[in-house]
């Protein structure tokens, strides 16, 4: 008879620890996979909006937005969007402008691609800034009775800019662009959220 214990009987504590570590790894991998799949399904990652991506930001009030990467655009002297007159108001061409005074000040013209979106729906903000090449524009939202930075910026290239934001604040949301270097502001645009 062989009185020598088998290897598994010599160190039962070590065998138990190895088994616990193996089970922990398997459970951790399964839970990690489920969490990753849930995050992808909920749209929390995988589209450039991961926490390590410098183009992804979130506002202090819980809004989440993703800033697109800058790309070269072609200069277009004609407007891409023509705005209709406001019902009951004057048309933009009806108000005479003094071009001599405005020639010294660059003008930012802002347009919204949507009139209404769902909560956290994409709101496309585009516009023209003729003398603004290379300048950085800050997005602001009107809250209460003041304009607040919306934690999104965009650079002007070839006299135009394009970005998008997402808002969780339901109801009318008013946005504008502000030139960070000199405080020049655009016209406001309103988009209904919710």
N, CA, C and O of each residue as an XYZ file, in Angstrom:
776
protein
N       0.825     -1.179      0.000
C       0.000      0.000      0.000
C       0.874      1.248      0.000
O       1.911      1.311      0.660
N       0.437      2.199     -0.733
C       1.162      3.455     -0.840
C       0.576      4.425      0.168
O      -0.592      4.800      0.062
N       1.388      4.843      1.163
C       0.915      5.760      2.202
C       1.108      7.232      1.822
O       0.730      8.122      2.584
N       1.680      7.485      0.674
C       1.901      8.858      0.218
C       0.561      9.480     -0.192
O      -0.173      8.869     -0.969
N       0.215     10.695      0.312
C      -1.027     11.350     -0.115
C      -0.874     11.875     -1.544
O       0.218     12.236     -1.984
N      -1.977     11.903     -2.234
C      -1.965     12.447     -3.591
C      -1.684     13.944     -3.522
O      -1.872     14.559     -2.472
N      -1.224     14.557     -4.662
C      -0.876     15.995     -4.624
C      -2.049     16.866     -4.199
O      -1.835     17.856     -3.500
N      -3.265     16.547     -4.585
C      -4.407     17.387     -4.221
C      -4.732     17.293     -2.742
O      -5.373     18.192     -2.198
N      -4.304     16.221     -2.075
C      -4.564     16.068     -0.651
C      -3.475     16.713      0.195
O      -3.688     16.937      1.387
N      -2.308     17.020     -0.383
C      -1.197     17.598      0.360
C      -1.455     19.056      0.741
O      -1.127     19.475      1.852
N      -2.051     19.842     -0.193
C      -2.257     21.272      0.032
C      -3.702     21.656     -0.268
O      -3.975     22.302     -1.280
N      -4.615     21.267      0.593
C      -6.023     21.571      0.298
C      -6.321     23.085      0.319
O      -7.226     23.540     -0.381
N      -5.578     23.856      1.102
C      -5.809     25.297      1.152
C      -5.411     25.931     -0.183
O      -6.147     26.759     -0.717
N      -4.261     25.550     -0.718
C      -3.790     26.078     -1.995
C      -4.771     25.692     -3.099
O      -5.115     26.516     -3.946
N      -5.214     24.450     -3.089
C      -6.174     23.999     -4.095
C      -7.468     24.810     -4.003
O      -8.033     25.187     -5.029
N      -7.936     25.079     -2.800
C      -9.154     25.871     -2.613
C      -8.980     27.303     -3.092
O      -9.883     27.850     -3.727
N      -7.837     27.926     -2.804
C      -7.572     29.300     -3.238
C      -7.511     29.377     -4.762
O      -8.070     30.294     -5.364
N      -6.828     28.408     -5.388
C      -6.746     28.382     -6.852
C      -8.145     28.240     -7.449
O      -8.466     28.900     -8.437
N      -8.968     27.393     -6.863
C     -10.337     27.218     -7.363
C     -11.143     28.509     -7.210
O     -11.887     28.878     -8.119
N     -11.006     29.203     -6.071
C     -11.725     30.466     -5.867
C     -11.285     31.539     -6.863
O     -12.119     32.275     -7.392
N      -9.979     31.628     -7.120
C      -9.478     32.600     -8.086
C     -10.021     32.284     -9.475
O     -10.432     33.194    -10.195
N     -10.029     31.025     -9.857
C     -10.534     30.635    -11.182
C     -12.017     30.980    -11.312
O     -12.442     31.513    -12.337
N     -12.805     30.678    -10.281
C     -14.236     31.000    -10.319
C     -14.430     32.519    -10.366
O     -15.294     33.003    -11.098
N     -13.642     33.277     -9.597
C     -13.741     34.735     -9.615
C     -13.430     35.318    -10.982
O     -14.112     36.240    -11.429
N     -12.407     34.795    -11.654
C     -12.079     35.270    -12.998
C     -13.218     35.002    -13.975
O     -13.576     35.873    -14.767
N     -13.776     33.827    -13.923
C     -14.866     33.476    -14.841
C     -16.078     34.372    -14.574
O     -16.675     34.902    -15.511
N     -16.441     34.543    -13.308
C     -17.592     35.399    -12.969
C     -17.314     36.850    -13.381
O     -18.199     37.519    -13.914
N     -16.100     37.336    -13.140
C     -15.741     38.699    -13.532
C     -15.819     38.914    -15.028
O     -16.325     39.939    -15.485
N     -15.320     37.955    -15.796
C     -15.398     38.073    -17.254
C     -16.842     38.072    -17.739
O     -17.199     38.842    -18.631
N     -17.670     37.217    -17.159
C     -19.080     37.159    -17.574
C     -19.782     38.475    -17.229
O     -20.480     39.036    -18.073
N     -19.606     38.979    -15.992
C     -20.240     40.235    -15.597
C     -19.708     41.412    -16.415
O     -20.473     42.300    -16.791
N     -18.402     41.424    -16.693
C     -17.833     42.480    -17.525
C     -18.414     42.472    -18.930
O     -18.713     43.529    -19.486
N     -18.577     41.289    -19.505
C     -19.175     41.179    -20.836
C     -20.617     41.658    -20.850
O     -21.044     42.330    -21.789
N     -21.372     41.313    -19.804
C     -22.772     41.756    -19.719
C     -22.827     43.276    -19.573
O     -23.656     43.922    -20.214
N     -21.961     43.858    -18.741
C     -21.942     45.310    -18.563
C     -21.541     46.008    -19.852
O     -22.133     47.027    -20.207
N     -20.550     45.483    -20.560
C     -20.117     46.075    -21.830
C     -21.246     46.032    -22.852
O     -21.504     47.025    -23.532
N     -21.919     44.892    -22.965
C     -23.030     44.767    -23.919
C     -24.168     45.720    -23.545
O     -24.777     46.327    -24.425
N     -24.458     45.854    -22.260
C     -25.506     46.778    -21.823
C     -25.151     48.222    -22.135
O     -26.010     48.999    -22.553
N     -23.890     48.584    -21.934
C     -23.458     49.955    -22.233
C     -23.539     50.233    -23.728
O     -23.957     51.318    -24.131
N     -23.149     49.280    -24.548
C     -23.246     49.460    -26.012
C     -24.704     49.589    -26.427
O     -25.045     50.422    -27.267
N     -25.568     48.760    -25.835
C     -26.994     48.800    -26.186
C     -27.614     50.129    -25.784
O     -28.466     50.660    -26.497
N     -27.188     50.673    -24.639
C     -27.728     51.944    -24.160
C     -27.090     53.143    -24.849
O     -27.514     54.279    -24.634
N     -26.063     52.900    -25.686
C     -25.427     53.993    -26.414
C     -24.432     54.766    -25.578
O     -24.180     55.938    -25.857
N     -23.858     54.145    -24.559
C     -22.935     54.849    -23.678
C     -21.490     54.755    -24.125
O     -20.625     55.344    -23.477
N     -21.190     54.055    -25.181
C     -19.808     53.944    -25.618
C     -19.716     53.334    -26.991
O     -20.720     52.941    -27.584
N     -18.499     53.259    -27.491
C     -18.252     52.610    -28.760
C     -18.423     53.514    -29.966
O     -18.134     53.082    -31.081
N     -18.882     54.754    -29.798
C     -19.091     55.641    -30.939
C     -18.201     56.874    -30.844
O     -18.512     57.915    -31.424
N     -17.096     56.758    -30.116
C     -16.218     57.916    -29.942
C     -16.568     58.716    -28.713
O     -15.942     59.745    -28.461
N     -17.569     58.274    -27.917
C     -17.973     59.037    -26.749
C     -17.481     58.400    -25.462
O     -18.031     58.658    -24.391
N     -16.462     57.581    -25.555
C     -15.917     56.945    -24.362
C     -15.233     57.997    -23.500
O     -14.896     59.085    -23.967
N     -15.036     57.650    -22.238
C     -14.497     58.627    -21.298
C     -13.113     59.117    -21.700
O     -12.761     60.255    -21.391
N     -12.315     58.293    -22.378
C     -10.976     58.699    -22.763
C     -10.928     59.506    -24.032
O      -9.856     59.998    -24.385
N     -12.012     59.671    -24.733
C     -12.039     60.400    -26.004
C     -12.127     61.885    -25.725
O     -13.083     62.326    -25.087
N     -11.151     62.686    -26.187
C     -11.189     64.114    -25.887
C     -12.330     64.842    -26.568
O     -12.650     65.966    -26.179
N     -12.961     64.242    -27.578
C     -14.067     64.930    -28.253
C     -15.387     64.721    -27.540
O     -16.388     65.325    -27.927
N     -15.425     63.879    -26.502
C     -16.671     63.623    -25.776
C     -16.665     64.420    -24.484
O     -15.697     64.385    -23.724
N     -17.746     65.135    -24.244
C     -17.846     65.931    -23.026
C     -19.238     65.785    -22.461
O     -20.160     65.339    -23.144
N     -19.382     66.172    -21.191
C     -20.716     66.188    -20.610
C     -20.866     67.461    -19.804
O     -19.924     67.909    -19.151
N     -22.032     68.030    -19.853
C     -22.296     69.287    -19.153
C     -22.589     69.010    -17.692
O     -22.900     67.881    -17.311
N     -22.486     70.066    -16.863
C     -22.699     69.908    -15.434
C     -24.132     69.531    -15.112
O     -24.369     68.879    -14.095
N     -25.105     69.917    -15.942
C     -26.503     69.638    -15.631
C     -26.954     68.262    -16.111
O     -28.154     67.993    -16.155
N     -26.020     67.389    -16.472
C     -26.366     66.024    -16.838
C     -26.543     65.817    -18.326
O     -26.762     64.686    -18.761
N     -26.454     66.872    -19.123
C     -26.563     66.708    -20.566
C     -25.314     66.002    -21.073
O     -24.230     66.151    -20.509
N     -25.476     65.231    -22.145
C     -24.344     64.550    -22.754
C     -24.278     64.987    -24.198
O     -25.291     65.010    -24.898
N     -23.104     65.328    -24.637
C     -22.964     65.699    -26.030
C     -21.639     65.183    -26.554
O     -20.690     64.969    -25.800
N     -21.600     64.992    -27.839
C     -20.406     64.509    -28.490
C     -20.022     65.533    -29.542
O     -20.832     65.877    -30.403
N     -18.805     66.014    -29.478
C     -18.341     66.989    -30.446
C     -17.717     66.260    -31.620
O     -16.868     65.390    -31.424
N     -18.120     66.598    -32.839
C     -17.527     65.930    -34.002
C     -16.100     66.392    -34.203
O     -15.712     67.469    -33.751
N     -15.327     65.570    -34.882
C     -13.956     65.936    -35.199
C     -13.965     67.017    -36.284
O     -14.825     67.021    -37.164
N     -12.999     67.930    -36.206
C     -12.910     69.004    -37.191
C     -12.539     68.431    -38.551
O     -11.739     67.501    -38.647
N     -13.129     68.994    -39.601
C     -12.790     68.563    -40.945
C     -12.774     69.775    -41.856
O     -13.446     70.773    -41.594
N     -12.009     69.682    -42.915
C     -11.881     70.764    -43.886
C     -13.173     70.899    -44.673
O     -13.729     69.900    -45.129
N     -13.655     72.121    -44.835
C     -14.866     72.368    -45.611
C     -14.545     73.290    -46.766
O     -13.568     74.038    -46.725
N     -15.368     73.234    -47.793
C     -15.189     74.110    -48.939
C     -15.927     75.413    -48.694
O     -16.992     75.433    -48.077
N     -15.351     76.499    -49.183
C     -16.004     77.797    -49.058
C     -17.185     77.851    -50.021
O     -17.067     77.447    -51.178
N     -18.317     78.347    -49.543
C     -19.513     78.463    -50.361
C     -20.057     79.872    -50.186
O     -20.523     80.214    -49.099
N     -20.011     80.705    -51.234
C     -20.463     82.078    -51.074
C     -21.977     82.197    -50.915
O     -22.458     83.203    -50.392
N     -22.737     81.197    -51.354
C     -24.191     81.241    -51.251
C     -24.638     80.618    -49.941
O     -24.026     79.653    -49.484
N     -25.692     81.144    -49.323
C     -26.174     80.541    -48.078
C     -26.759     79.158    -48.345
O     -27.399     78.928    -49.371
N     -26.531     78.239    -47.403
C     -27.070     76.890    -47.520
C     -28.510     76.831    -47.041
O     -29.262     75.944    -47.444
N     -28.901     77.772    -46.181
C     -30.247     77.794    -45.627
C     -30.817     79.196    -45.808
O     -30.149     80.186    -45.512
N     -32.035     79.275    -46.287
C     -32.721     80.554    -46.401
C     -33.835     80.569    -45.374
O     -34.686     79.680    -45.364
N     -33.837     81.576    -44.507
C     -34.819     81.656    -43.439
C     -36.052     82.411    -43.909
O     -35.947     83.416    -44.612
N     -37.213     81.921    -43.518
C     -38.472     82.586    -43.852
C     -38.728     83.695    -42.833
O     -38.247     83.618    -41.703
N     -39.485     84.727    -43.224
C     -39.796     85.800    -42.271
C     -40.628     85.271    -41.110
O     -41.375     84.304    -41.254
N     -40.488     85.911    -39.972
C     -41.262     85.551    -38.792
C     -42.698     86.035    -39.004
O     -42.906     87.192    -39.368
N     -43.704     85.156    -38.780
C     -45.096     85.592    -38.958
C     -45.398     86.787    -38.060
O     -45.117     86.762    -36.862
N     -45.969     87.828    -38.648
C     -46.325     89.018    -37.882
C     -45.159     89.946    -37.630
O     -45.329     91.000    -37.018
N     -43.976     89.574    -38.092
C     -42.805     90.418    -37.864
C     -42.253     90.927    -39.172
O     -42.770     90.624    -40.247
N     -41.208     91.696    -39.066
C     -40.576     92.227    -40.265
C     -39.657     91.181    -40.858
O     -39.037     90.406    -40.129
N     -39.567     91.155    -42.158
C     -38.623     90.250    -42.804
C     -37.225     90.824    -42.632
O     -37.072     92.035    -42.476
N     -36.195     89.971    -42.657
C     -34.838     90.482    -42.450
C     -34.457     91.543    -43.474
O     -33.700     92.458    -43.147
N     -34.961     91.447    -44.709
C     -34.591     92.429    -45.722
C     -35.346     93.748    -45.544
O     -34.952     94.760    -46.124
N     -36.427     93.754    -44.750
C     -37.209     94.970    -44.566
C     -36.507     95.951    -43.642
O     -36.759     97.153    -43.718
N     -35.631     95.462    -42.769
C     -34.925     96.348    -41.842
C     -33.638     96.824    -42.501
O     -32.751     96.013    -42.765
N     -33.517     98.119    -42.773
C     -32.283     98.611    -43.407
C     -31.109     98.479    -42.447
O     -31.256     98.665    -41.239
N     -29.957     98.158    -42.994
C     -28.761     98.002    -42.178
C     -27.737     99.040    -42.574
O     -27.676     99.466    -43.728
N     -26.953     99.433    -41.630
C     -25.884    100.371    -41.901
C     -24.611     99.559    -42.087
O     -23.958     99.196    -41.109
N     -24.258     99.274    -43.326
C     -23.124     98.413    -43.637
C     -21.799     99.033    -43.217
O     -20.853     98.308    -42.912
N     -21.711    100.375    -43.196
C     -20.443    100.996    -42.843
C     -20.029    100.613    -41.424
O     -18.857    100.324    -41.184
N     -20.981    100.607    -40.473
C     -20.666    100.271    -39.093
C     -20.400     98.781    -38.938
O     -19.534     98.386    -38.157
N     -21.129     97.952    -39.668
C     -21.002     96.506    -39.509
C     -19.752     95.947    -40.159
O     -19.329     94.848    -39.800
N     -19.147     96.648    -41.092
C     -17.988     96.121    -41.792
C     -16.819     95.922    -40.828
O     -15.993     95.035    -41.043
N     -16.734     96.725    -39.778
C     -15.667     96.553    -38.811
C     -15.923     95.375    -37.880
O     -14.977     94.778    -37.367
N     -17.191     95.031    -37.655
C     -17.543     93.931    -36.759
C     -17.898     92.680    -37.569
O     -18.783     92.741    -38.422
N     -17.231     91.551    -37.323
C     -17.623     90.321    -38.003
C     -18.967     89.843    -37.464
O     -19.275     90.040    -36.288
N     -19.757     89.222    -38.311
C     -21.087     88.774    -37.910
C     -21.159     87.249    -37.944
O     -20.697     86.621    -38.897
N     -21.736     86.662    -36.907
C     -21.925     85.214    -36.831
C     -23.394     84.933    -37.129
O     -24.283     85.455    -36.456
N     -23.640     84.112    -38.135
C     -25.005     83.738    -38.499
C     -25.183     82.268    -38.142
O     -24.467     81.412    -38.662
N     -26.139     81.966    -37.253
C     -26.361     80.611    -36.747
C     -27.693     80.069    -37.228
O     -28.683     80.798    -37.281
N     -27.718     78.768    -37.585
C     -28.946     78.069    -37.971
C     -28.997     76.724    -37.253
O     -27.964     76.105    -36.997
N     -30.204     76.283    -36.935
C     -30.402     74.959    -36.342
C     -30.999     74.049    -37.400
O     -31.883     74.460    -38.152
N     -30.523     72.823    -37.459
C     -30.990     71.875    -38.460
C     -32.343     71.274    -38.138
O     -32.972     70.690    -39.020
N     -32.813     71.397    -36.905
C     -34.085     70.831    -36.490
C     -34.893     71.879    -35.734
O     -34.337     72.771    -35.094
N     -36.211     71.753    -35.821
C     -37.087     72.610    -35.026
C     -37.454     71.934    -33.718
O     -37.700     72.609    -32.717
N     -37.492     70.582    -33.715
C     -37.838     69.821    -32.513
C     -37.112     68.480    -32.559
O     -36.959     67.891    -33.629
N     -36.665     67.997    -31.398
C     -36.008     66.700    -31.260
C     -36.490     66.047    -29.970
O     -37.073     66.711    -29.113
N     -36.247     64.750    -29.832
C     -36.533     64.054    -28.586
C     -35.468     64.383    -27.556
O     -34.477     65.042    -27.872
N     -35.664     63.932    -26.334
C     -34.689     64.151    -25.278
C     -33.360     63.519    -25.703
O     -33.326     62.356    -26.108
N     -32.281     64.276    -25.612
C     -30.935     63.906    -26.046
C     -30.857     63.626    -27.544
O     -29.945     62.938    -28.000
N     -31.815     64.160    -28.315
C     -31.741     64.053    -29.776
C     -30.671     64.998    -30.304
O     -30.337     65.994    -29.663
N     -30.144     64.680    -31.468
C     -29.077     65.480    -32.057
C     -29.629     66.788    -32.612
O     -30.576     66.792    -33.398
N     -29.023     67.895    -32.195
C     -29.379     69.229    -32.672
C     -28.190     69.743    -33.476
O     -27.134     70.020    -32.908
N     -28.352     69.872    -34.794
C     -27.278     70.335    -35.663
C     -27.231     71.855    -35.652
O     -28.228     72.518    -35.937
N     -26.062     72.404    -35.319
C     -25.848     73.850    -35.319
C     -24.816     74.169    -36.393
O     -23.678     73.704    -36.322
N     -25.211     74.962    -37.387
C     -24.316     75.333    -38.470
C     -24.388     76.837    -38.669
O     -25.333     77.489    -38.224
N     -23.388     77.379    -39.338
C     -23.449     78.800    -39.587
C     -22.273     79.328    -40.352
O     -21.376     78.592    -40.763
N     -22.304     80.637    -40.532
C     -21.286     81.359    -41.275
C     -20.661     82.410    -40.363
O     -21.345     83.045    -39.561
N     -19.356     82.577    -40.502
C     -18.626     83.615    -39.786
C     -17.537     84.090    -40.741
O     -16.408     83.600    -40.708
N     -17.890     85.047    -41.589
C     -17.059     85.437    -42.726
C     -15.621     85.772    -42.335
O     -14.689     85.326    -43.004
N     -15.421     86.537    -41.283
C     -14.078     86.956    -40.889
C     -13.561     86.158    -39.692
O     -12.700     86.642    -38.957
N     -14.070     84.955    -39.491
C     -13.737     84.220    -38.279
C     -12.828     83.022    -38.451
O     -12.729     82.206    -37.535
N     -12.153     82.878    -39.595
C     -11.295     81.706    -39.801
C     -10.315     81.511    -38.653
O      -9.603     82.434    -38.256
N     -10.293     80.287    -38.128
C      -9.391     79.940    -37.037
C      -9.904     80.296    -35.658
O      -9.291     79.905    -34.665
N     -10.989     81.012    -35.562
C     -11.524     81.385    -34.244
C     -12.314     80.220    -33.651
O     -12.797     79.350    -34.376
N     -12.436     80.214    -32.333
C     -13.179     79.175    -31.623
C     -14.476     79.783    -31.106
O     -14.474     80.820    -30.444
N     -15.591     79.112    -31.424
C     -16.901     79.577    -30.980
C     -17.395     78.701    -29.837
O     -17.279     77.477    -29.883
N     -17.943     79.338    -28.822
C     -18.507     78.662    -27.656
C     -20.019     78.582    -27.808
O     -20.657     79.588    -28.117
N     -20.615     77.390    -27.595
C     -22.072     77.255    -27.612
C     -22.598     77.696    -26.248
O     -22.062     77.302    -25.213
N     -23.654     78.520    -26.253
C     -24.316     78.924    -25.017
C     -25.805     78.616    -25.122
O     -26.379     78.637    -26.210
N     -26.431     78.324    -23.961
C     -27.878     78.082    -23.898
C     -28.486     79.086    -22.929
O     -27.897     79.407    -21.897
N     -29.664     79.574    -23.272
C     -30.361     80.536    -22.426
C     -31.082     79.777    -21.320
O     -31.950     78.950    -21.598
N     -30.727     80.052    -20.071
C     -31.326     79.379    -18.919
C     -31.812     80.426    -17.940
O     -31.028     81.229    -17.434
N     -33.103     80.414    -17.677
C     -33.681     81.405    -16.769
C     -33.677     82.761    -17.431
O     -34.483     83.031    -18.321
N     -32.764     83.618    -16.994
C     -32.665     84.942    -17.603
C     -31.235     85.281    -17.989
O     -30.876     86.456    -18.073
N     -30.407     84.255    -18.226
C     -29.009     84.491    -18.580
C     -28.507     83.419    -19.542
O     -29.057     82.320    -19.603
N     -27.460     83.750    -20.292
C     -26.809     82.806    -21.197
C     -25.735     82.055    -20.419
O     -24.934     82.664    -19.710
N     -25.719     80.720    -20.554
C     -24.787     79.861    -19.831
C     -24.003     79.039    -20.843
O     -24.568     78.542    -21.817
N     -22.678     78.893    -20.607
C     -21.867     78.060    -21.500
C     -22.404     76.637    -21.499
O     -22.739     76.091    -20.448
N     -22.484     76.033    -22.704
C     -23.047     74.698    -22.860
C     -21.981     73.620    -22.940
O     -22.314     72.470    -23.226
N     -20.732     73.932    -22.705
C     -19.637     72.967    -22.710
C     -19.444     72.334    -24.083
O     -19.214     71.130    -24.192
N     -19.538     73.145    -25.122
C     -19.252     72.687    -26.486
C     -18.637     73.848    -27.250
O     -19.101     74.984    -27.153
N     -17.591     73.554    -28.009
C     -16.946     74.566    -28.828
C     -16.763     74.021    -30.235
O     -16.819     72.812    -30.459
N     -16.541     74.934    -31.188
C     -16.292     74.537    -32.575
C     -15.377     75.587    -33.206
O     -15.478     76.777    -32.906
N     -14.486     75.131    -34.082
C     -13.578     76.037    -34.781
C     -14.190     76.451    -36.114
O     -14.906     75.678    -36.751
N     -13.895     77.682    -36.524
C     -14.376     78.205    -37.804
C     -13.339     77.882    -38.870
O     -12.156     78.177    -38.702
N     -13.785     77.274    -39.972
C     -12.910     76.927    -41.077
C     -13.540     77.435    -42.364
O     -14.708     77.159    -42.636
N     -12.778     78.172    -43.154
C     -13.242     78.712    -44.436
C     -14.545     79.497    -44.273
O     -15.414     79.447    -45.143
N     -14.678     80.212    -43.173
C     -15.832     81.078    -42.960
C     -17.091     80.382    -42.501
O     -18.146     81.013    -42.435
N     -17.019     79.087    -42.177
C     -18.218     78.386    -41.718
C     -17.877     77.449    -40.565
O     -16.710     77.160    -40.303
N     -18.911     76.985    -39.888
C     -18.740     76.053    -38.773
C     -19.937     75.110    -38.735
O     -21.011     75.417    -39.252
N     -19.723     73.959    -38.112
C     -20.783     72.959    -37.999
C     -20.489     72.068    -36.806
O     -19.380     71.551    -36.670
N     -21.477     71.888    -35.942
C     -21.350     71.002    -34.789
C     -22.742     70.537    -34.414
O     -23.725     70.936    -35.040
N     -22.831     69.706    -33.406
C     -24.140     69.348    -32.881
C     -24.062     69.206    -31.376
O     -22.997     68.952    -30.814
N     -25.217     69.376    -30.727
C     -25.324     69.216    -29.279
C     -26.521     68.327    -28.984
O     -27.354     68.073    -29.854
N     -26.591     67.861    -27.755
C     -27.721     67.064    -27.285
C     -28.142     67.639    -25.941
O     -27.296     68.000    -25.123
N     -29.456     67.723    -25.712
C     -29.950     68.331    -24.482
C     -30.987     67.433    -23.820
O     -31.830     66.835    -24.488
N     -30.908     67.352    -22.505
C     -31.901     66.622    -21.727
C     -32.923     67.552    -21.102
O     -33.844     67.098    -20.422
N     -32.768     68.862    -21.327
C     -33.708     69.843    -20.780
C     -34.900     69.941    -21.723
O     -34.759     70.392    -22.860
N     -36.080     69.520    -21.253
C     -37.262     69.517    -22.111
C     -37.822     70.924    -22.286
O     -37.586     71.811    -21.465
N     -38.563     71.107    -23.363
C     -39.145     72.407    -23.682
C     -38.271     73.155    -24.672
O     -37.341     72.580    -25.237
N     -38.560     74.433    -24.886
C     -37.762     75.219    -25.822
C     -36.341     75.424    -25.284
O     -36.159     75.810    -24.130
N     -35.357     75.168    -26.114
C     -33.954     75.393    -25.782
C     -33.422     76.436    -26.759
O     -33.453     76.220    -27.971
N     -32.928     77.581    -26.238
C     -32.353     78.631    -27.082
C     -30.837     78.525    -27.033
O     -30.238     78.464    -25.959
N     -30.221     78.502    -28.221
C     -28.767     78.409    -28.329
C     -28.228     79.599    -29.108
O     -28.929     80.198    -29.923
N     -26.967     79.930    -28.841
C     -26.254     80.926    -29.635
C     -24.771     80.565    -29.609
O     -24.337     79.728    -28.818
N     -24.004     81.210    -30.485
C     -22.562     81.005    -30.542
C     -21.886     82.305    -30.111
O     -22.366     83.395    -30.422
N     -20.771     82.182    -29.394
C     -20.014     83.346    -28.940
C     -18.560     83.156    -29.335
O     -17.972     82.108    -29.063
N     -17.976     84.162    -29.975
C     -16.557     84.152    -30.317
C     -15.770     84.313    -29.021
O     -15.872     85.342    -28.353
N     -14.983     83.293    -28.665
C     -14.238     83.303    -27.405
C     -13.209     84.431    -27.334
O     -12.860     84.880    -26.242
N     -12.718     84.896    -28.494
C     -11.658     85.900    -28.474
C     -12.165     87.317    -28.232
O     -11.482     88.105    -27.578
N     -13.355     87.662    -28.747
C     -13.799     89.045    -28.584
C     -15.247     89.197    -28.120
O     -15.727     90.323    -27.987
N     -15.954     88.092    -27.870
C     -17.309     88.161    -27.334
C     -18.399     88.420    -28.358
O     -19.555     88.619    -27.983
N     -18.060     88.421    -29.657
C     -19.084     88.590    -30.694
C     -20.086     87.451    -30.585
O     -19.692     86.294    -30.438
N     -21.389     87.764    -30.653
C     -22.414     86.736    -30.506
C     -23.214     86.582    -31.793
O     -23.314     87.505    -32.602
N     -23.777     85.398    -31.957
C     -24.641     85.112    -33.101
C     -26.088     85.418    -32.732
O     -26.414     85.783    -31.602
N     -26.926     85.251    -33.727
C     -28.356     85.282    -33.478
C     -28.732     84.016    -32.683
O     -28.070     82.990    -32.843
N     -29.764     84.056    -31.837
C     -30.179     82.847    -31.132
C     -31.078     81.981    -32.032
O     -31.774     82.493    -32.909
N     -31.046     80.659    -31.795
C     -31.966     79.731    -32.451
C     -32.668     78.939    -31.359
O     -32.091     78.697    -30.299
N     -33.902     78.535    -31.608
C     -34.687     77.797    -30.620
C     -35.060     76.443    -31.174
O     -35.521     76.339    -32.310
N     -34.863     75.389    -30.372
C     -35.227     74.022    -30.715
C     -36.021     73.447    -29.555
O     -35.595     73.543    -28.404
N     -37.170     72.851    -29.845
C     -37.989     72.237    -28.807
C     -37.473     70.825    -28.539
O     -37.304     70.034    -29.467
N     -37.223     70.511    -27.262
C     -36.717     69.194    -26.853
C     -37.806     68.486    -26.069
O     -38.418     69.067    -25.173
N     -38.043     67.227    -26.414
C     -39.005     66.418    -25.660
C     -40.207     66.024    -26.409
O     -41.077     65.343    -25.865
